[in-house]
Amino acid sequence: DFDRALLAAKAVCTSPDATRSYRLQGCQRAGLLAQWHRRDDELARRMFELGCEGDGAEDSKLDASFRETSCAHALRLHKE
């Protein structure tokens, strides 16, 4: 069920206890679910922006990939 998956991803994205890697993945997943299945671009943009926050100086290559993708999606949705 996409609604439950979205709720779970949002919870991970906003959890202060989640590791950086897990949080970045959760934000990107929440953004994609909001955009594709809910057709809610505003929620998707907020989730992508959360996945873009921070300096990324200590990101692993995988974390950097999630962050870069979220930043690109947030920027694209902001322009629309």
Buried (B, 14 or more C-beta within 10 A) or exposed (E): EEEEEBEBBBEBBBEEEBEBEBBBBBBBBBBBBBBEEEEBBEBBBBBBBBBBBBEBEEBEEEBEBBBBBBBEBBEEBEEE
